Every structure is written in C-alpha cells, then in structure tokens.
C-alpha cells in the first residue's frame, strides 16, 4: 500500500491564492473572501465557498476554476461546498484586495455603507453625512453616482467630476 502525503492547509490556501476571480482578475478568490474554509475530511479536501450573493452568475465558474486549479496541483479527492449562510459581506475583502481593486480602476467598498450607497450608521445619516467615493484614477472625492448598476451586479457606475472619468464602485454588502 502506498501512503500519500496530503498537503497542509497553508499550502492549499497558497494554491487558492492563485485562483483569480473571473469578473475581477486582479484579485483572487481568497482576496475576495469567498473561500470560507479549507479542511481535510479523511483523504478528501473540502473547500467551502460563499458566493458574493446567492444569484451570482460567476459562482459556478469560480467553483470550476477552484476545482481545476486544485486538481492541477495533484488533489485527487475534492468536494466544494457552497455555503450561503452566513451571507458574504464586503467586510471579508482583504485590505490587500481593496488596494488591488483601486489600482485596477475599481473603487473599493467604503466601510459603513449599505449596498444602496446609503450610510449604515444611523448617527452618520442623522448628521447629514453623504458617501464620498474616491476616484480610483485621480484620488478626488468629487464624485457622483451615475447608476446603481455597473458592469456586474456587485458594482455601481460612478463618475469623477474632477477628471471626468467613469469608474465602477464595488458596492458594500
């Protein structure tokens, strides 16, 4: 009988760091925070994935990309579990991924805002606060929402009134 050494979780996580999000290829599925758990159940690797929302059109593609990548690394027995609870939140996006989004031209989600762009904090709303999305191109906060719907369901279309560039804002969920 030949004994197979299973890679440790840190190695598997490193492999998953190499799997890009299909809609935003500059960030990985781990950067995005959708890989929720990695564990060995006997000799089967189980990867739990939470899509950005339950109807995400890229969810199946992401699962297939994870499977293809891990099989390419020699993982023979694999199960991908889709977890819808707890629901994914933009709080799970890593700080490094937020910087990558910005460099790519997508304004990262602003903490403390709801997906519709309104401030989550009641105190901030009562104080009359407005959301100021920083332009990822020139850094100006002189921006405005053009449409709640951007290039993908998780983004909204914004415009910078300083440099006049259009850009996507990754909605806070």
C-alpha positions in Angstrom: 0.0 0.0 0.0 1.4 3.4 -1.0 0.8 6.2 1.5 0.0 9.6 0.1 1.1 12.7 2.0 -1.7 15.3 1.9 -0.7 18.9 1.6 -1.2 21.1 4.6 -4.0 23.7 4.8 -1.5 26.6 4.4 -0.2 25.0 1.1 -3.8 24.6 -0.2 -4.6 28.2 0.8 -1.5 29.3 -1.2 -2.8 27.4 -4.2 -6.2 29.1 -3.8 -4.4 32.5 -3.7 -3.5 31.8 -7.3 -7.2 31.4 -8.5 -8.4 34.7 -9.9 -11.9 36.0 -9.6 -13.4 35.6 -13.1 -15.0 39.0 -13.0 -12.1 40.9 -11.4 -8.9 39.0 -12.4 -6.5 41.2 -10.3 -7.9 39.7 -7.1 -8.0 36.1 -6.0 -10.9 34.1 -4.6 -9.2 34.3 -1.2 -8.6 38.0 -1.5 -12.3 38.4 -2.2 -13.1 36.4 1.0 -15.3 33.9 -0.7 -13.2 30.9 0.4 -14.6 30.3 3.8 -13.0 27.1 5.0 -10.5 24.5 3.8 -10.3 21.2 5.6 -9.4 17.6 5.1 -12.1 15.0 5.8 -10.1 11.9 5.6 -8.4 12.0 2.2 -11.0 14.3 0.7 -10.2 18.0 0.5 -13.3 20.1 1.3 -13.3 23.8 0.3 -16.3 25.9 1.4 -17.2 28.8 -0.8 -19.6 31.6 -0.2 -20.6 33.5 -3.4 -20.9 37.2 -3.2 -24.6 36.8 -3.4 -26.8 33.7 -3.9 -27.6 34.5 -7.5 -24.0 35.4 -8.5 -23.6 34.4 -12.2 -19.9 33.6 -11.6 -20.4 31.2 -8.7 -20.3 28.0 -10.7 -17.4 29.3 -12.8 -15.5 30.1 -9.5 -16.1 26.6 -8.2 -15.0 25.1 -11.5 -11.8 27.2 -11.5 -11.0 26.2 -7.9 -11.6 22.5 -8.8 -9.4 22.7 -12.0 -6.6 24.5 -10.2 -6.5 22.1 -7.2 -6.7 19.1 -9.5 -3.8 20.5 -11.4 -1.8 20.6 -8.1 -2.5 16.9 -7.6 -5.6 16.9 -5.4 -7.5 13.8 -6.3 -10.4 13.8 -3.9 -12.1 17.1 -3.7 -15.5 18.5 -2.6 -16.6 22.1 -3.0 -19.4 23.1 -0.6 -21.4 26.2 -1.5 -22.3 28.0 1.8 -25.0 30.6 1.7 -25.0 31.3 5.4 -23.7 33.4 6.8 -24.1 35.6 3.7 -21.0 37.0 2.1 -20.1 40.6 3.0 -17.6 43.1 1.6 -16.1 43.1 5.1 -14.5 39.8 4.0 -12.5 41.5 1.2 -8.9 41.7 2.4 -7.1 45.1 2.7 -4.7 44.0 0.0 -7.6 43.2 -2.3 -9.0 46.7 -1.7 -5.7 48.2 -2.9 -5.6 45.9 -5.9 -9.2 47.0 -6.8 -8.2 50.6 -6.6 -5.1 50.1 -8.8 -7.3 48.2 -11.3 -9.6 51.2 -11.5 -12.5 50.0 -9.3 -13.3 52.0 -6.2 -13.3 49.5 -3.2 -16.3 49.4 -0.9 -16.5 52.0 1.7 -16.9 50.6 5.2 -20.1 51.7 6.9 -22.2 51.9 3.8 -25.1 49.7 2.6 -25.3 48.2 -0.9 -27.5 51.1 -2.0 -24.8 53.6 -1.1 -26.6 55.0 2.0 -24.6 55.3 5.2 -25.3 52.3 7.5 -24.7 54.3 10.7 -27.9 56.0 12.0 -25.7 58.6 13.6 -23.9 59.4 10.3 -27.3 59.6 8.5 -28.7 61.9 11.1 -25.6 64.1 10.9 -26.4 64.5 7.2 -23.3 62.6 6.0 -23.0 61.7 2.4 -20.9 58.9 0.9 -17.7 60.2 -0.7 -16.3 57.6 -3.1 -12.7 58.3 -4.0 -11.9 58.2 -7.7 -9.5 55.3 -8.3 -7.9 57.2 -11.1 -7.1 60.7 -9.7 -8.0 60.4 -6.0 -10.6 63.1 -5.9 -13.7 62.7 -3.7 -15.6 65.0 -6.1 -17.6 62.1 -7.5 -21.2 61.1 -8.2 -23.2 58.0 -8.8 -24.3 57.6 -12.4 -26.2 54.3 -11.9 -26.7 51.8 -9.1 -25.9 49.2 -11.7 -22.4 48.8 -13.0 -20.5 46.3 -15.1 -21.5 43.5 -12.8 -24.3 43.2 -10.2 -21.9 43.9 -7.3 -20.8 47.2 -8.7 -22.3 50.6 -9.4 -21.3 53.1 -12.0 -19.8 56.4 -10.8 -18.2 59.4 -12.4 -15.4 61.7 -11.2 -16.3 65.3 -11.7 -12.7 66.3 -11.4 -11.1 64.1 -14.0 -14.4 63.3 -15.8 -13.6 59.5 -15.8 -16.3 56.9 -15.3 -15.4 54.1 -12.9 -17.0 51.2 -11.1 -17.6 51.3 -7.3 -17.7 47.9 -5.6 -21.0 48.1 -3.6 -20.8 47.5 0.1 -22.9 44.5 1.1 
